[in-house]
C-alpha cells in the first residue's frame, strides 16, 4: 500500500495507473466448434473486441495485456485499440491461472498500481461497473469483485437427489472484471501451486486479504454455450441501438430457417462411407466428387439457405478438381464461418436420413457430437433422425441415401 495520509489517499489514487489483463486463451470446450469464443463475431466485431473497446474507452484505464492461445497473436494484434497504444500481447498457459500469471508478468515493465482481470467471454463491460470497482480501489481496497445475487432457488444435490436447501441470504454470483493491487495479485499467482484455480479473488481470500464486493451487472453474462451466444447477439444489437437496459430488450430478433436436401447413389466399390461427419461400415461406397457425405452436404445447403446465398454446388462446384475427395466437414465449416461473419448464430441443426441401410441408430449420437463440434453448438442443439421409404423408390431399393436438413439461426435485426 502507498503510504499516504487517509485524507489525501483518494486524490492521489485518481492518478494511479490501472491496467487490464484480458484473458482470450481459453479452448471454448463447452461451446465447441472450430472458432474459439474470443474470435466469434458479434455485431461485426470479435467477442474480445467488445471487451477491449469498453476498457480502452474508460478514462481511468491506461492499457493492458491481451492473453491469447499460441498462434492467435495476429488475431489479437488486429483488434487492439487504434495503433495498439498501451496494449500488449502475450500467450497463455494450459490453465486459466497460468494465463493470468503470464498476463500479470507481462505488465512488469509498466508496473501499474492496479489491475483488472477479465474473461473475454464476458464481452459487455459496463462503465458503471468499472466505476464501482475503481471507486473501491480509490478508497484503499486491495481486492474488489463484482457480484449479483442468485435469481433461482439453490439446492445441494447428490446422485440426482436433493440433499439440502441452500439459503440465498448472503450468497452472490461472482463476475469479472476483478480488481486488485497489481503487486499483490502478481505475488499471489506466482506463489500459487494449484493451476486449476479459476477465481483470482480466492487467492486473496486464502491469503487473508479482505475482498470487497460491489454491484455487478446482468449484462456481464459469460458466453459458455450456443444459447448464451444467441443472447449475446441480441445484447450487442441492443447496445448499438442505444438501449440502456439490453437484458430487458423485448423486440424480436431476426430468426431465419432454411432447409437443405441432398442425394448420393452407391457405387460398386466396397465401403466404408462418410455420413454425418463419421465413418460408417457399409457394403458400398458413395458415387461422389468429394467424400460424399450426403448429410453434411444437406446441412451445408441449409446454412447457405439461411443466408439466401445459393447452395453447396455454387460455392464448391464439382467441376473444380480442388474439391475432389475433399472432407465435407470443410464445406460445412466454411458455410458456418460465413454465417458468423454476417452476424448469425445457429441455434438448431436438424437432419433426417432416409435409408434402408446402413442402420443409423447405432451411430446417431456420434454424428450429433461431430456436427455439434463443427458448428460450435451444444449437442442438445443437434438432431439426427432416421427413416426408411418402406421399400419404395431408389432408397427403398438400397441404391443410395437421401438426407433432409433444416437449420435455424438468429441474426441481429440490422444484419440482413
N, C-alpha and C positions, 0 to 999 in steps of 0.2 A: 504493500500500500504506500502511496505517496504521503510523505509527512507534511501535511498542510493543515492549518487550523480549520476546524469544522465550519466556521462561518464563511471561509473563502473556498472551501472544497468544491462546491458545485460550480462556482465561477471558473475555477482552474480546470475542472474536468471538461468544460464546454469546448476546450481546445485540444483535448486528448484525442489521439488517433484511434479510430475504430475501424477494423478491417474484418473481412469475411472469409471464412473457409466454406466454399460451396462444393458439396460432395456430388460428383457425377460419375463415380467409378463403379456403381452397382451393376449386377448382372441381370436385373429385371426377371428373376426366375419365376416369380408368381404371375407376372404379366405374360411371359413367353414372347415368342416372335423373334424375328431377325434383327429388329431395331431396338436398341436399348432405350429405356424411358427418357433419359435426358435429351435424346435427339428426335423423339417423336414430335410431330408438328401440331401446334395449337394456334389457330388463327394466323397462320402464315409464318410462324417462327418456332424454333425448338422449345420444348418444355423448359430447359435450363435457361434459355434467353429471357423468358418471362421473369424468372427469379433474379437474374443478374441485372436486368434493367431496373427492377424495383430497388435493389441495393444501390446501384450506381446513381439513381435519382434522388437519394436521400442526402441532405446537406451535411450530415454528421459522419457519413461513411466515406473513407478516403480511398478505398480499393479493396483488394483481396486476392485470393488464390482459388483457381478452379482445379479441383482434383478429378482427374479422368482416368479411365482404363487405358492401359498401354495400347497405342495405336489410334487413340481418339484425339490426340493433341491438335491435329489440324481442324477437326470439328470445333474444338473449344476456341482455337485462335480466331476462327471465322466469326465467332459470336461474342467476342469481347467488346465492351462498350467503345465506340468511336475508334481511336487508333490503338486501343489496348490500355492506355493510361497507366494507372497503378494496379492493374490486374495481371497476375502471374498465372502460370500453368505448371502443374506437376502431376505425376502419375501416382495412383493409389496402390493399396495392397490388396490381398485376397479377402480381408475382412474390413468392415467399416472402421473399426477402431484404428487399424493400421493406416487407412486412408486419411483419417482425421490427424493422426500424428504426422504423416508426411506433409499435410497442408499446413499444420502449425509450424513445423520446422522450416518450411519454405518461406515463412514470413520473418525468419530470424533477422535478415538484413534490415527490414522495416521496423522490427521490434515495436509493434503497436501496444498501446496501453490496454486496449480491449479487443476482443474478437467475438464475432457472431458465427456460430457453426450451424450450417443449414443443409438439409437434404434437398437436392434439386428436384426430387419427385414431388415436392410441395411448390408448384410453380408460382403461386399467387401470394405475395408478401405485402400485406397492407402496411402503409407507413404509420398507421395508428398503433400497430403492434410494435413496430420498431421504435416509435416514440416512447412507448411504455417501458420497453427494455432499456433504452438508453437513459431514461429518467432515473431508473433504479440504479444504473451504473453511476450516474452523476451524484447520487446520494451516498455512494460508497460501497454498494454491493459488489461482491466478487463473483457471484453466480446468480443468474436470473433466467427463468424459463417461462414461456407462455403456456397456459393451461386452460382447459374448458371442463366444466362438469359433464359427466356422462348423461346422455339423454335417455338411455334404456335402463331397465332394472338389471341388476347384476346377480349372478349365481355362480357358485362353485360346483363343478361337475366332475364326476369320476366314473369312468366306464359307462358313460352315457346316462348316468343317474345324477340328479341334483342332490348334492350333499349339504349345501349351506347357502343361506341368503347372505348377500354382501350389502350392508347398508351403504347408501350412496353419500351420506354425510361425510365430508372431508375427502372424498375420492375425486380425483381430477385426471383428465386425459392430457398427456404431455405432447406438445408440438415442438417444432423448430421454426425459426432460429433460436438457439440457446446462447446466452451471452455470458462471457467470462472475462476475468483478468487473464490476458494472454500469457504472461509468465507462469501464472498458477496452473492453468489448464494444460499448458505445454509440459510442465514438470509432472503433472499427474498422469498424462498419457505416456510420457517417456518411462515412468515407473510402473505402468500398468502391465501385469503379467497375464491377463485374460483377454485374448484377442476377440472373444465372442461378445464382449460388452457392446451394447447398441445405444446406450443412453449416456451421453457425456456428463450430465448432471449427477449420475450415480457415482462417478469418481469423486466429485466434490463432496457428496454426502458421506461416502466412506472415509474421506479424509477429515471429516468434522467441520467442513466449511458450510456455513448457512447458505441454503439455496432459496432465493426469493421466487415467488410465483406472481406473475402478472396476467391479466386477462388476455387470452388468445383470441382467435377469430375462426369461425367455421370455414371461411374461405381458404384457410391454411391446410385443407384436407390433402392427404397424401394419395398419390396415384399408385395403386397396387394391382389393379385388375382392369379388365376392359370396361366394366361399368363405371369405375372411377374416371377412366379416360373419357368416356362419353359425357360425364358430368363436367369434367374439366373443360371440354369443348364449349359447353353451354356457358360456363362461368367466364371463359375467355371472351366469348362474344358479348356477354352482358357487360363486362368491364370495358370493353372497347366502345360500347354504346353509351357509356357513362352511367350505368346502373350502380347506385351506391349500395345496393343490397342484392348482389348477384345470386346468393344462395336462396333467395326468395323469388327468383325470377319465375314467372308463370307462363310467359309466352311460349308457344310450342316450337320445338326445334324443327329443322328441316330433316324429316325422316324419309328415306328413299328405300325402295325394294325393287329388285330385279331378279330375273331367272336366267338360267343357262341350261343348255341341252347339248349332249354330245353322244356319239355312237362310234364304236370301233368294232370291226369284224375280226374274228380269229383267223389266223393263218394255219398252215400245216406244220409249222415248227413247234417243237415242244416248248412249254413254258420254262420258267415262271412268268407271271405278268406283274406289272406295277398297277396298283389300284388304291386310290385314296392315300397315296404317298408311301405305301409299304409294298414289299414284295410278297406275292402270294403264289403258292404252287398251283399249277394247272397243266392240263394235257396239251394245251395250245397257247402260242404266243399271240400278241396283237399285230395286226397289219397296220402299221402307223409310221409316220415320218420321225416323230420324236420317240420317247419311251412308251407312248400310247396310253398314258394314264388318263382314261376317259373321265374319271371322277374329278381329278384336278383340272382337266380341260373345261368341264362344265362349270366348275366353280369359278375358274378364271373368267369365263364368259359372263357369269353373273356379276362379277365385280366390275368388269368393263361396262356392263349394262347399267349398273348403279350410277356410273359416271356419264352414261349416254355417249360412250366413246368406242363404238364398233365392237369387234369380237376378237377372239384369240388369233384367228386367221389373218386379220388385218394388221395386228401388231407383230405376229411371228409367223409369216406366211410359209406354208410347207414347200413352196418353190425355192426357198432360201436354204442352201446346204448347211449354213451355220447352225440351224436348229435340228439337223439330223441326229437322232439318238439322244437329244437333249433331255435331261431330267426335268419333268414337268413342274417340279417344285420351283424351278427358276421362273417359269411363266407366272405362277401364282404369286410369288414374292414380288415380282416386278409390278404386277397389277395392283397388289395391296399397297406397295410403296407409292405408286402414283396416286392412289386414293387418299393416302395420308397427306401427300403434298398438296392435295386440293382441299384439305381441311376436313376430310371424312374419317369416321371411326366406325369400323364394322362392329355390329352388336350381335349378329346371329348369322351362322352359316348352316344351311340345311341341304342334305343330299339324299336322294332316293335312287338306289342302284337297282336296275331291272335286269335280272339274270337268272337263268336256270342253274348255272354253275360258273365258277366255284361258289361254295356256300360262304355267305358274307358274315353271318353272326359270329363265328369264332374270331373274326378279325375286326369287328366293329370298333371296339374300344381302342385298339392300336391305331386305326385310321383316325378316330376322333382326336387322339393325343397328338398325332403327327400334324394334322391340319390345324389344331389349336396352336401348336408351336410355330407353324409357318405364318399364321395370321396374327399372332400376339393376342390370342383370346384365351379365356378360361375354358376348360373342357366342357363346362356346362353351357357354353355358347355354341357348341358344335354338335349337330345332329346328323347321324348316319343311319338311314333306314334301308331295308332291302325288301324286294318283292319279286315275284315271277310274273310272266304273262300267261300263265295257265296253259303252256304248251303252244300258244298262238304266236304267229309271226316269226321274225328272224331270231329273236331272243328265245322264243319257245323251242325253236329248232337247234338251239345252242350254237348259233352261227356268230354270236357276238354279244356285246354288253352295251346297254344304254344307261345314261345317268341324267337325271333332272336335278338341278341345283337352284337354290334360292339364297339370296344374300340381303340382309337388312343393314343399313348404315345410317348414321346421323351426321349431319353437316351443320355448321353454323349457318343461320338463315341468310347471311350475305355471301356465302361461299359458292352459290350456284354458278 
